[in-house]
Amino acid sequence: MLIYIVDKLFLVFTIMMFVRIMGSWLPELQNSRFMQFVAFYTDPYLNVFRRFIPPLGMIDISPIIAFLCLGIMEQMIKSLLITIMT
């Protein structure tokens, strides 16, 4: 049950990051309450990667690395939980 909850939390956060990235392409959405909510929760995580990975021209590749790291963290946490629970 705990692994299921962790899985769903990571899924929700991944979707929120995707919405944040897609929303950044539409400036008129930036001031909506929904996007402010999403940004409030996703920007601290994304800013960690933006600090160390500079944009390549107008392309910001830091979210790609953030998605990869999130997937790795998810697998590590799930593996740890499986180990603890057995």
PDB file of N, CA, C and O in Angstrom:
ATOM      1  N   MET A   1       0.819  -1.200   0.000  1.00  0.00           N
ATOM      2  CA  MET A   1       0.000   0.000   0.000  1.00  0.00           C
ATOM      3  C   MET A   1       0.864   1.266   0.000  1.00  0.00           C
ATOM      4  O   MET A   1       0.558   2.224  -0.710  1.00  0.00           O
ATOM      5  N   LEU A   2       1.931   1.275   0.785  1.00  0.00           N
ATOM      6  CA  LEU A   2       2.811   2.434   0.853  1.00  0.00           C
ATOM      7  C   LEU A   2       3.489   2.685  -0.493  1.00  0.00           C
ATOM      8  O   LEU A   2       3.653   3.832  -0.907  1.00  0.00           O
ATOM      9  N   ILE A   3       3.878   1.617  -1.166  1.00  0.00           N
ATOM     10  CA  ILE A   3       4.516   1.763  -2.479  1.00  0.00           C
ATOM     11  C   ILE A   3       3.530   2.365  -3.469  1.00  0.00           C
ATOM     12  O   ILE A   3       3.911   3.185  -4.304  1.00  0.00           O
ATOM     13  N   TYR A   4       2.279   1.968  -3.385  1.00  0.00           N
ATOM     14  CA  TYR A   4       1.236   2.513  -4.252  1.00  0.00           C
ATOM     15  C   TYR A   4       1.092   4.019  -4.032  1.00  0.00           C
ATOM     16  O   TYR A   4       0.979   4.778  -4.995  1.00  0.00           O
ATOM     17  N   ILE A   5       1.096   4.450  -2.786  1.00  0.00           N
ATOM     18  CA  ILE A   5       0.970   5.873  -2.463  1.00  0.00           C
ATOM     19  C   ILE A   5       2.173   6.651  -2.984  1.00  0.00           C
ATOM     20  O   ILE A   5       2.019   7.721  -3.574  1.00  0.00           O
ATOM     21  N   VAL A   6       3.367   6.113  -2.766  1.00  0.00           N
ATOM     22  CA  VAL A   6       4.582   6.766  -3.262  1.00  0.00           C
ATOM     23  C   VAL A   6       4.528   6.875  -4.780  1.00  0.00           C
ATOM     24  O   VAL A   6       4.872   7.915  -5.344  1.00  0.00           O
ATOM     25  N   ASP A   7       4.097   5.802  -5.445  1.00  0.00           N
ATOM     26  CA  ASP A   7       3.988   5.795  -6.898  1.00  0.00           C
ATOM     27  C   ASP A   7       3.048   6.898  -7.382  1.00  0.00           C
ATOM     28  O   ASP A   7       3.365   7.612  -8.332  1.00  0.00           O
ATOM     29  N   LYS A   8       1.903   7.034  -6.735  1.00  0.00           N
ATOM     30  CA  LYS A   8       0.930   8.054  -7.145  1.00  0.00           C
ATOM     31  C   LYS A   8       1.428   9.464  -6.854  1.00  0.00           C
ATOM     32  O   LYS A   8       1.165  10.381  -7.632  1.00  0.00           O
ATOM     33  N   LEU A   9       2.137   9.651  -5.755  1.00  0.00           N
ATOM     34  CA  LEU A   9       2.698  10.970  -5.455  1.00  0.00           C
ATOM     35  C   LEU A   9       3.722  11.387  -6.507  1.00  0.00           C
ATOM     36  O   LEU A   9       3.732  12.535  -6.950  1.00  0.00           O
ATOM     37  N   PHE A  10       4.571  10.464  -6.899  1.00  0.00           N
ATOM     38  CA  PHE A  10       5.552  10.764  -7.949  1.00  0.00           C
ATOM     39  C   PHE A  10       4.849  11.034  -9.273  1.00  0.00           C
ATOM     40  O   PHE A  10       5.273  11.910 -10.026  1.00  0.00           O
ATOM     41  N   LEU A  11       3.789  10.302  -9.568  1.00  0.00           N
ATOM     42  CA  LEU A  11       3.037  10.524 -10.801  1.00  0.00           C
ATOM     43  C   LEU A  11       2.423  11.920 -10.818  1.00  0.00           C
ATOM     44  O   LEU A  11       2.501  12.622 -11.827  1.00  0.00           O
ATOM     45  N   VAL A  12       1.815  12.322  -9.711  1.00  0.00           N
ATOM     46  CA  VAL A  12       1.203  13.651  -9.630  1.00  0.00           C
ATOM     47  C   VAL A  12       2.268  14.733  -9.798  1.00  0.00           C
ATOM     48  O   VAL A  12       2.053  15.711 -10.515  1.00  0.00           O
ATOM     49  N   PHE A  13       3.409  14.564  -9.143  1.00  0.00           N
ATOM     50  CA  PHE A  13       4.472  15.570  -9.255  1.00  0.00           C
ATOM     51  C   PHE A  13       5.027  15.625 -10.672  1.00  0.00           C
ATOM     52  O   PHE A  13       5.327  16.706 -11.180  1.00  0.00           O
ATOM     53  N   THR A  14       5.166  14.471 -11.311  1.00  0.00           N
ATOM     54  CA  THR A  14       5.645  14.432 -12.694  1.00  0.00           C
ATOM     55  C   THR A  14       4.675  15.157 -13.619  1.00  0.00           C
ATOM     56  O   THR A  14       5.096  15.919 -14.490  1.00  0.00           O
ATOM     57  N   ILE A  15       3.396  14.925 -13.435  1.00  0.00           N
ATOM     58  CA  ILE A  15       2.389  15.607 -14.251  1.00  0.00           C
ATOM     59  C   ILE A  15       2.429  17.114 -13.995  1.00  0.00           C
ATOM     60  O   ILE A  15       2.315  17.908 -14.928  1.00  0.00           O
ATOM     61  N   MET A  16       2.589  17.504 -12.732  1.00  0.00           N
ATOM     62  CA  MET A  16       2.677  18.926 -12.409  1.00  0.00           C
ATOM     63  C   MET A  16       3.898  19.569 -13.074  1.00  0.00           C
ATOM     64  O   MET A  16       3.814  20.693 -13.570  1.00  0.00           O
ATOM     65  N   MET A  17       5.028  18.861 -13.085  1.00  0.00           N
ATOM     66  CA  MET A  17       6.212  19.401 -13.757  1.00  0.00           C
ATOM     67  C   MET A  17       5.958  19.558 -15.257  1.00  0.00           C
ATOM     68  O   MET A  17       6.342  20.561 -15.859  1.00  0.00           O
ATOM     69  N   PHE A  18       5.316  18.569 -15.842  1.00  0.00           N
ATOM     70  CA  PHE A  18       5.007  18.635 -17.269  1.00  0.00           C
ATOM     71  C   PHE A  18       4.095  19.826 -17.563  1.00  0.00           C
ATOM     72  O   PHE A  18       4.319  20.559 -18.526  1.00  0.00           O
ATOM     73  N   VAL A  19       3.069  20.017 -16.737  1.00  0.00           N
ATOM     74  CA  VAL A  19       2.147  21.144 -16.905  1.00  0.00           C
ATOM     75  C   VAL A  19       2.907  22.461 -16.763  1.00  0.00           C
ATOM     76  O   VAL A  19       2.670  23.404 -17.518  1.00  0.00           O
ATOM     77  N   ARG A  20       3.811  22.523 -15.803  1.00  0.00           N
ATOM     78  CA  ARG A  20       4.608  23.739 -15.582  1.00  0.00           C
ATOM     79  C   ARG A  20       5.463  24.067 -16.801  1.00  0.00           C
ATOM     80  O   ARG A  20       5.542  25.223 -17.216  1.00  0.00           O
ATOM     81  N   ILE A  21       6.090  23.066 -17.363  1.00  0.00           N
ATOM     82  CA  ILE A  21       6.964  23.286 -18.516  1.00  0.00           C
ATOM     83  C   ILE A  21       6.136  23.688 -19.736  1.00  0.00           C
ATOM     84  O   ILE A  21       6.492  24.628 -20.447  1.00  0.00           O
ATOM     85  N   MET A  22       5.045  22.986 -19.977  1.00  0.00           N
ATOM     86  CA  MET A  22       4.193  23.336 -21.119  1.00  0.00           C
ATOM     87  C   MET A  22       3.553  24.706 -20.913  1.00  0.00           C
ATOM     88  O   MET A  22       3.398  25.469 -21.866  1.00  0.00           O
ATOM     89  N   GLY A  23       3.185  25.017 -19.683  1.00  0.00           N
ATOM     90  CA  GLY A  23       2.582  26.311 -19.378  1.00  0.00           C
ATOM     91  C   GLY A  23       3.539  27.473 -19.563  1.00  0.00           C
ATOM     92  O   GLY A  23       3.111  28.598 -19.822  1.00  0.00           O
ATOM     93  N   SER A  24       4.827  27.209 -19.434  1.00  0.00           N
ATOM     94  CA  SER A  24       5.804  28.289 -19.608  1.00  0.00           C
ATOM     95  C   SER A  24       5.866  28.762 -21.061  1.00  0.00           C
ATOM     96  O   SER A  24       6.373  29.849 -21.340  1.00  0.00           O
ATOM     97  N   TRP A  25       5.361  27.964 -21.967  1.00  0.00           N
ATOM     98  CA  TRP A  25       5.326  28.364 -23.384  1.00  0.00           C
ATOM     99  C   TRP A  25       4.139  29.262 -23.683  1.00  0.00           C
ATOM    100  O   TRP A  25       4.073  29.869 -24.752  1.00  0.00           O
ATOM    101  N   LEU A  26       3.207  29.353 -22.757  1.00  0.00           N
ATOM    102  CA  LEU A  26       2.004  30.166 -22.944  1.00  0.00           C
ATOM    103  C   LEU A  26       1.966  31.263 -21.889  1.00  0.00           C
ATOM    104  O   LEU A  26       1.401  31.074 -20.812  1.00  0.00           O
ATOM    105  N   PRO A  27       2.562  32.403 -22.194  1.00  0.00           N
ATOM    106  CA  PRO A  27       2.683  33.465 -21.186  1.00  0.00           C
ATOM    107  C   PRO A  27       1.357  33.927 -20.598  1.00  0.00           C
ATOM    108  O   PRO A  27       1.321  34.375 -19.452  1.00  0.00           O
ATOM    109  N   GLU A  28       0.269  33.830 -21.352  1.00  0.00           N
ATOM    110  CA  GLU A  28      -1.011  34.285 -20.817  1.00  0.00           C
ATOM    111  C   GLU A  28      -1.507  33.401 -19.677  1.00  0.00           C
ATOM    112  O   GLU A  28      -2.379  33.817 -18.915  1.00  0.00           O
ATOM    113  N   LEU A  29      -0.969  32.192 -19.545  1.00  0.00           N
ATOM    114  CA  LEU A  29      -1.362  31.302 -18.454  1.00  0.00           C
ATOM    115  C   LEU A  29      -0.558  31.530 -17.171  1.00  0.00           C
ATOM    116  O   LEU A  29      -0.950  31.056 -16.105  1.00  0.00           O
ATOM    117  N   GLN A  30       0.542  32.238 -17.265  1.00  0.00           N
ATOM    118  CA  GLN A  30       1.450  32.387 -16.135  1.00  0.00           C
ATOM    119  C   GLN A  30       0.795  33.004 -14.904  1.00  0.00           C
ATOM    120  O   GLN A  30       1.172  32.682 -13.777  1.00  0.00           O
ATOM    121  N   ASN A  31      -0.168  33.876 -15.102  1.00  0.00           N
ATOM    122  CA  ASN A  31      -0.790  34.558 -13.958  1.00  0.00           C
ATOM    123  C   ASN A  31      -2.057  33.887 -13.463  1.00  0.00           C
ATOM    124  O   ASN A  31      -2.713  34.397 -12.555  1.00  0.00           O
ATOM    125  N   SER A  32      -2.411  32.754 -14.044  1.00  0.00           N
ATOM    126  CA  SER A  32      -3.612  32.065 -13.576  1.00  0.00           C
ATOM    127  C   SER A  32      -3.339  31.433 -12.212  1.00  0.00           C
ATOM    128  O   SER A  32      -2.197  31.102 -11.893  1.00  0.00           O
ATOM    129  N   ARG A  33      -4.371  31.269 -11.425  1.00  0.00           N
ATOM    130  CA  ARG A  33      -4.216  30.690 -10.079  1.00  0.00           C
ATOM    131  C   ARG A  33      -3.694  29.262 -10.169  1.00  0.00           C
ATOM    132  O   ARG A  33      -2.877  28.839  -9.351  1.00  0.00           O
ATOM    133  N   PHE A  34      -4.171  28.520 -11.173  1.00  0.00           N
ATOM    134  CA  PHE A  34      -3.742  27.134 -11.328  1.00  0.00           C
ATOM    135  C   PHE A  34      -2.240  27.057 -11.595  1.00  0.00           C
ATOM    136  O   PHE A  34      -1.541  26.256 -10.973  1.00  0.00           O
ATOM    137  N   MET A  35      -1.740  27.883 -12.512  1.00  0.00           N
ATOM    138  CA  MET A  35      -0.309  27.848 -12.833  1.00  0.00           C
ATOM    139  C   MET A  35       0.532  28.349 -11.663  1.00  0.00           C
ATOM    140  O   MET A  35       1.650  27.876 -11.460  1.00  0.00           O
ATOM    141  N   GLN A  36       0.012  29.289 -10.899  1.00  0.00           N
ATOM    142  CA  GLN A  36       0.736  29.753  -9.717  1.00  0.00           C
ATOM    143  C   GLN A  36       0.832  28.630  -8.684  1.00  0.00           C
ATOM    144  O   GLN A  36       1.858  28.477  -8.021  1.00  0.00           O
ATOM    145  N   PHE A  37      -0.233  27.854  -8.553  1.00  0.00           N
ATOM    146  CA  PHE A  37      -0.234  26.692  -7.658  1.00  0.00           C
ATOM    147  C   PHE A  37       0.806  25.675  -8.115  1.00  0.00           C
ATOM    148  O   PHE A  37       1.603  25.192  -7.311  1.00  0.00           O
ATOM    149  N   VAL A  38       0.798  25.353  -9.400  1.00  0.00           N
ATOM    150  CA  VAL A  38       1.740  24.377  -9.946  1.00  0.00           C
ATOM    151  C   VAL A  38       3.173  24.883  -9.785  1.00  0.00           C
ATOM    152  O   VAL A  38       4.056  24.129  -9.375  1.00  0.00           O
ATOM    153  N   ALA A  39       3.406  26.153 -10.106  1.00  0.00           N
ATOM    154  CA  ALA A  39       4.749  26.729  -9.996  1.00  0.00           C
ATOM    155  C   ALA A  39       5.244  26.724  -8.553  1.00  0.00           C
ATOM    156  O   ALA A  39       6.426  26.489  -8.304  1.00  0.00           O
ATOM    157  N   PHE A  40       4.355  26.980  -7.612  1.00  0.00           N
ATOM    158  CA  PHE A  40       4.734  27.015  -6.202  1.00  0.00           C
ATOM    159  C   PHE A  40       5.347  25.681  -5.767  1.00  0.00           C
ATOM    160  O   PHE A  40       6.301  25.655  -4.989  1.00  0.00           O
ATOM    161  N   TYR A  41       4.800  24.584  -6.268  1.00  0.00           N
ATOM    162  CA  TYR A  41       5.280  23.268  -5.857  1.00  0.00           C
ATOM    163  C   TYR A  41       6.392  22.709  -6.739  1.00  0.00           C
ATOM    164  O   TYR A  41       7.187  21.892  -6.273  1.00  0.00           O
ATOM    165  N   THR A  42       6.467  23.125  -7.985  1.00  0.00           N
ATOM    166  CA  THR A  42       7.466  22.537  -8.881  1.00  0.00           C
ATOM    167  C   THR A  42       8.725  23.391  -9.046  1.00  0.00           C
ATOM    168  O   THR A  42       9.807  22.850  -9.276  1.00  0.00           O
ATOM    169  N   ASP A  43       8.603  24.693  -8.934  1.00  0.00           N
ATOM    170  CA  ASP A  43       9.756  25.554  -9.174  1.00  0.00           C
ATOM    171  C   ASP A  43      10.932  25.317  -8.219  1.00  0.00           C
ATOM    172  O   ASP A  43      12.076  25.355  -8.672  1.00  0.00           O
ATOM    173  N   PRO A  44      10.709  25.077  -6.932  1.00  0.00           N
ATOM    174  CA  PRO A  44      11.881  24.820  -6.076  1.00  0.00           C
ATOM    175  C   PRO A  44      12.708  23.629  -6.574  1.00  0.00           C
ATOM    176  O   PRO A  44      13.938  23.678  -6.548  1.00  0.00           O
ATOM    177  N   TYR A  45      12.051  22.578  -7.021  1.00  0.00           N
ATOM    178  CA  TYR A  45      12.774  21.404  -7.547  1.00  0.00           C
ATOM    179  C   TYR A  45      13.443  21.742  -8.881  1.00  0.00           C
ATOM    180  O   TYR A  45      14.611  21.409  -9.085  1.00  0.00           O
ATOM    181  N   LEU A  46      12.728  22.387  -9.776  1.00  0.00           N
ATOM    182  CA  LEU A  46      13.303  22.725 -11.079  1.00  0.00           C
ATOM    183  C   LEU A  46      14.434  23.743 -10.960  1.00  0.00           C
ATOM    184  O   LEU A  46      15.392  23.695 -11.731  1.00  0.00           O
ATOM    185  N   ASN A  47      14.332  24.657 -10.007  1.00  0.00           N
ATOM    186  CA  ASN A  47      15.372  25.680  -9.842  1.00  0.00           C
ATOM    187  C   ASN A  47      16.713  25.088  -9.431  1.00  0.00           C
ATOM    188  O   ASN A  47      17.761  25.658  -9.735  1.00  0.00           O
ATOM    189  N   VAL A  48      16.691  23.958  -8.749  1.00  0.00           N
ATOM    190  CA  VAL A  48      17.954  23.285  -8.400  1.00  0.00           C
ATOM    191  C   VAL A  48      18.727  22.958  -9.673  1.00  0.00           C
ATOM    192  O   VAL A  48      19.940  23.160  -9.735  1.00  0.00           O
ATOM    193  N   PHE A  49      18.043  22.465 -10.664  1.00  0.00           N
ATOM    194  CA  PHE A  49      18.695  22.085 -11.915  1.00  0.00           C
ATOM    195  C   PHE A  49      19.004  23.297 -12.781  1.00  0.00           C
ATOM    196  O   PHE A  49      20.014  23.315 -13.485  1.00  0.00           O
ATOM    197  N   ARG A  50      18.164  24.286 -12.736  1.00  0.00           N
ATOM    198  CA  ARG A  50      18.405  25.515 -13.512  1.00  0.00           C
ATOM    199  C   ARG A  50      19.645  26.242 -13.021  1.00  0.00           C
ATOM    200  O   ARG A  50      20.314  26.929 -13.794  1.00  0.00           O
ATOM    201  N   ARG A  51      19.954  26.095 -11.742  1.00  0.00           N
ATOM    202  CA  ARG A  51      21.136  26.736 -11.177  1.00  0.00           C
ATOM    203  C   ARG A  51      22.430  26.164 -11.753  1.00  0.00           C
ATOM    204  O   ARG A  51      23.412  26.886 -11.919  1.00  0.00           O
ATOM    205  N   PHE A  52      22.429  24.867 -12.056  1.00  0.00           N
ATOM    206  CA  PHE A  52      23.656  24.202 -12.489  1.00  0.00           C
ATOM    207  C   PHE A  52      23.728  23.943 -13.991  1.00  0.00           C
ATOM    208  O   PHE A  52      24.812  23.714 -14.527  1.00  0.00           O
ATOM    209  N   ILE A  53      22.587  23.976 -14.671  1.00  0.00           N
ATOM    210  CA  ILE A  53      22.567  23.679 -16.100  1.00  0.00           C
ATOM    211  C   ILE A  53      22.085  24.919 -16.841  1.00  0.00           C
ATOM    212  O   ILE A  53      20.896  25.239 -16.822  1.00  0.00           O
ATOM    213  N   PRO A  54      23.013  25.617 -17.496  1.00  0.00           N
ATOM    214  CA  PRO A  54      22.613  26.841 -18.198  1.00  0.00           C
ATOM    215  C   PRO A  54      21.803  26.507 -19.454  1.00  0.00           C
ATOM    216  O   PRO A  54      21.973  25.435 -20.035  1.00  0.00           O
ATOM    217  N   PRO A  55      20.926  27.418 -19.870  1.00  0.00           N
ATOM    218  CA  PRO A  55      20.166  27.194 -21.105  1.00  0.00           C
ATOM    219  C   PRO A  55      21.091  27.171 -22.317  1.00  0.00           C
ATOM    220  O   PRO A  55      22.117  27.851 -22.346  1.00  0.00           O
ATOM    221  N   LEU A  56      20.717  26.389 -23.301  1.00  0.00           N
ATOM    222  CA  LEU A  56      21.443  26.357 -24.564  1.00  0.00           C
ATOM    223  C   LEU A  56      20.708  27.272 -25.536  1.00  0.00           C
ATOM    224  O   LEU A  56      19.776  26.847 -26.219  1.00  0.00           O
ATOM    225  N   GLY A  57      21.129  28.514 -25.590  1.00  0.00           N
ATOM    226  CA  GLY A  57      20.407  29.500 -26.383  1.00  0.00           C
ATOM    227  C   GLY A  57      19.072  29.778 -25.723  1.00  0.00           C
ATOM    228  O   GLY A  57      19.015  30.234 -24.581  1.00  0.00           O
ATOM    229  N   MET A  58      18.000  29.502 -26.445  1.00  0.00           N
ATOM    230  CA  MET A  58      16.657  29.709 -25.885  1.00  0.00           C
ATOM    231  C   MET A  58      16.068  28.417 -25.352  1.00  0.00           C
ATOM    232  O   MET A  58      14.911  28.394 -24.932  1.00  0.00           O
ATOM    233  N   ILE A  59      16.844  27.343 -25.361  1.00  0.00           N
ATOM    234  CA  ILE A  59      16.339  26.039 -24.923  1.00  0.00           C
ATOM    235  C   ILE A  59      16.885  25.712 -23.541  1.00  0.00           C
ATOM    236  O   ILE A  59      18.096  25.713 -23.320  1.00  0.00           O
ATOM    237  N   ASP A  60      15.982  25.437 -22.625  1.00  0.00           N
ATOM    238  CA  ASP A  60      16.342  25.073 -21.257  1.00  0.00           C
ATOM    239  C   ASP A  60      16.246  23.553 -21.131  1.00  0.00           C
ATOM    240  O   ASP A  60      15.148  22.997 -21.132  1.00  0.00           O
ATOM    241  N   ILE A  61      17.390  22.882 -21.021  1.00  0.00           N
ATOM    242  CA  ILE A  61      17.375  21.419 -20.921  1.00  0.00           C
ATOM    243  C   ILE A  61      17.331  20.930 -19.475  1.00  0.00           C
ATOM    244  O   ILE A  61      17.287  19.724 -19.233  1.00  0.00           O
ATOM    245  N   SER A  62      17.343  21.841 -18.527  1.00  0.00           N
ATOM    246  CA  SER A  62      17.335  21.423 -17.123  1.00  0.00           C
ATOM    247  C   SER A  62      16.104  20.592 -16.746  1.00  0.00           C
ATOM    248  O   SER A  62      16.232  19.688 -15.921  1.00  0.00           O
ATOM    249  N   PRO A  63      14.913  20.856 -17.311  1.00  0.00           N
ATOM    250  CA  PRO A  63      13.775  19.989 -16.961  1.00  0.00           C
ATOM    251  C   PRO A  63      13.966  18.532 -17.391  1.00  0.00           C
ATOM    252  O   PRO A  63      13.453  17.623 -16.739  1.00  0.00           O
ATOM    253  N   ILE A  64      14.688  18.308 -18.466  1.00  0.00           N
ATOM    254  CA  ILE A  64      14.950  16.926 -18.897  1.00  0.00           C
ATOM    255  C   ILE A  64      15.747  16.201 -17.836  1.00  0.00           C
ATOM    256  O   ILE A  64      15.425  15.069 -17.475  1.00  0.00           O
ATOM    257  N   ILE A  65      16.789  16.849 -17.333  1.00  0.00           N
ATOM    258  CA  ILE A  65      17.609  16.262 -16.275  1.00  0.00           C
ATOM    259  C   ILE A  65      16.775  16.099 -15.003  1.00  0.00           C
ATOM    260  O   ILE A  65      16.919  15.111 -14.283  1.00  0.00           O
ATOM    261  N   ALA A  66      15.902  17.074 -14.731  1.00  0.00           N
ATOM    262  CA  ALA A  66      15.039  16.994 -13.546  1.00  0.00           C
ATOM    263  C   ALA A  66      14.105  15.789 -13.637  1.00  0.00           C
ATOM    264  O   ALA A  66      13.897  15.094 -12.643  1.00  0.00           O
ATOM    265  N   PHE A  67      13.539  15.533 -14.822  1.00  0.00           N
ATOM    266  CA  PHE A  67      12.690  14.354 -15.012  1.00  0.00           C
ATOM    267  C   PHE A  67      13.478  13.065 -14.804  1.00  0.00           C
ATOM    268  O   PHE A  67      12.995  12.135 -14.157  1.00  0.00           O
ATOM    269  N   LEU A  68      14.683  13.010 -15.350  1.00  0.00           N
ATOM    270  CA  LEU A  68      15.521  11.813 -15.180  1.00  0.00           C
ATOM    271  C   LEU A  68      15.848  11.570 -13.713  1.00  0.00           C
ATOM    272  O   LEU A  68      15.755  10.441 -13.232  1.00  0.00           O
ATOM    273  N   CYS A  69      16.226  12.613 -13.011  1.00  0.00           N
ATOM    274  CA  CYS A  69      16.557  12.479 -11.582  1.00  0.00           C
ATOM    275  C   CYS A  69      15.328  12.090 -10.771  1.00  0.00           C
ATOM    276  O   CYS A  69      15.433  11.310  -9.824  1.00  0.00           O
ATOM    277  N   LEU A  70      14.174  12.622 -11.128  1.00  0.00           N
ATOM    278  CA  LEU A  70      12.944  12.271 -10.423  1.00  0.00           C
ATOM    279  C   LEU A  70      12.639  10.782 -10.602  1.00  0.00           C
ATOM    280  O   LEU A  70      12.242  10.108  -9.652  1.00  0.00           O
ATOM    281  N   GLY A  71      12.826  10.277 -11.817  1.00  0.00           N
ATOM    282  CA  GLY A  71      12.611   8.856 -12.066  1.00  0.00           C
ATOM    283  C   GLY A  71      13.574   7.983 -11.284  1.00  0.00           C
ATOM    284  O   GLY A  71      13.185   6.944 -10.753  1.00  0.00           O
ATOM    285  N   ILE A  72      14.827   8.401 -11.211  1.00  0.00           N
ATOM    286  CA  ILE A  72      15.829   7.652 -10.445  1.00  0.00           C
ATOM    287  C   ILE A  72      15.480   7.665  -8.961  1.00  0.00           C
ATOM    288  O   ILE A  72      15.566   6.637  -8.289  1.00  0.00           O
ATOM    289  N   MET A  73      15.086   8.835  -8.451  1.00  0.00           N
ATOM    290  CA  MET A  73      14.695   8.930  -7.037  1.00  0.00           C
ATOM    291  C   MET A  73      13.494   8.037  -6.745  1.00  0.00           C
ATOM    292  O   MET A  73      13.440   7.380  -5.705  1.00  0.00           O
ATOM    293  N   GLU A  74      12.542   8.015  -7.655  1.00  0.00           N
ATOM    294  CA  GLU A  74      11.354   7.187  -7.464  1.00  0.00           C
ATOM    295  C   GLU A  74      11.735   5.715  -7.370  1.00  0.00           C
ATOM    296  O   GLU A  74      11.258   5.004  -6.484  1.00  0.00           O
ATOM    297  N   GLN A  75      12.581   5.261  -8.268  1.00  0.00           N
ATOM    298  CA  GLN A  75      13.001   3.858  -8.250  1.00  0.00           C
ATOM    299  C   GLN A  75      13.787   3.524  -6.984  1.00  0.00           C
ATOM    300  O   GLN A  75      13.613   2.451  -6.407  1.00  0.00           O
ATOM    301  N   MET A  76      14.647   4.439  -6.556  1.00  0.00           N
ATOM    302  CA  MET A  76      15.435   4.198  -5.344  1.00  0.00           C
ATOM    303  C   MET A  76      14.522   4.099  -4.115  1.00  0.00           C
ATOM    304  O   MET A  76      14.700   3.214  -3.278  1.00  0.00           O
ATOM    305  N   ILE A  77      13.556   5.000  -4.009  1.00  0.00           N
ATOM    306  CA  ILE A  77      12.649   4.991  -2.860  1.00  0.00           C
ATOM    307  C   ILE A  77      11.790   3.730  -2.871  1.00  0.00           C
ATOM    308  O   ILE A  77      11.591   3.104  -1.830  1.00  0.00           O
ATOM    309  N   LYS A  78      11.287   3.359  -4.031  1.00  0.00           N
ATOM    310  CA  LYS A  78      10.481   2.142  -4.121  1.00  0.00           C
ATOM    311  C   LYS A  78      11.305   0.903  -3.765  1.00  0.00           C
ATOM    312  O   LYS A  78      10.826   0.024  -3.049  1.00  0.00           O
ATOM    313  N   SER A  79      12.534   0.832  -4.260  1.00  0.00           N
ATOM    314  CA  SER A  79      13.401  -0.296  -3.929  1.00  0.00           C
ATOM    315  C   SER A  79      13.674  -0.349  -2.435  1.00  0.00           C
ATOM    316  O   SER A  79      13.657  -1.423  -1.834  1.00  0.00           O
ATOM    317  N   LEU A  80      13.925   0.803  -1.840  1.00  0.00           N
ATOM    318  CA  LEU A  80      14.169   0.865  -0.401  1.00  0.00           C
ATOM    319  C   LEU A  80      12.944   0.389   0.379  1.00  0.00           C
ATOM    320  O   LEU A  80      13.065  -0.371   1.340  1.00  0.00           O
ATOM    321  N   LEU A  81      11.767   0.844  -0.043  1.00  0.00           N
ATOM    322  CA  LEU A  81      10.537   0.425   0.629  1.00  0.00           C
ATOM    323  C   LEU A  81      10.294  -1.086   0.492  1.00  0.00           C
ATOM    324  O   LEU A  81       9.861  -1.740   1.441  1.00  0.00           O
ATOM    325  N   ILE A  82      10.575  -1.620  -0.680  1.00  0.00           N
ATOM    326  CA  ILE A  82      10.414  -3.062  -0.884  1.00  0.00           C
ATOM    327  C   ILE A  82      11.377  -3.824   0.019  1.00  0.00           C
ATOM    328  O   ILE A  82      11.011  -4.839   0.612  1.00  0.00           O
ATOM    329  N   THR A  83      12.598  -3.337   0.120  1.00  0.00           N
ATOM    330  CA  THR A  83      13.597  -3.987   0.979  1.00  0.00           C
ATOM    331  C   THR A  83      13.178  -3.923   2.444  1.00  0.00           C
ATOM    332  O   THR A  83      13.293  -4.910   3.171  1.00  0.00           O
ATOM    333  N   ILE A  84      12.703  -2.784   2.868  1.00  0.00           N
ATOM    334  CA  ILE A  84      12.288  -2.626   4.271  1.00  0.00           C
ATOM    335  C   ILE A  84      11.079  -3.490   4.592  1.00  0.00           C
ATOM    336  O   ILE A  84      10.996  -4.065   5.677  1.00  0.00           O
ATOM    337  N   MET A  85      10.147  -3.584   3.660  1.00  0.00           N
ATOM    338  CA  MET A  85       8.897  -4.276   3.920  1.00  0.00           C
ATOM    339  C   MET A  85       9.004  -5.794   3.803  1.00  0.00           C
ATOM    340  O   MET A  85       8.075  -6.503   4.190  1.00  0.00           O
ATOM    341  N   THR A  86      10.109  -6.304   3.281  1.00  0.00           N
ATOM    342  CA  THR A  86      10.251  -7.768   3.187  1.00  0.00           C
ATOM    343  C   THR A  86      11.121  -8.315   4.259  1.00  0.00           C
ATOM    344  O   THR A  86      11.341  -9.525   4.320  1.00  0.00           O
TER     345      THR A  86
END
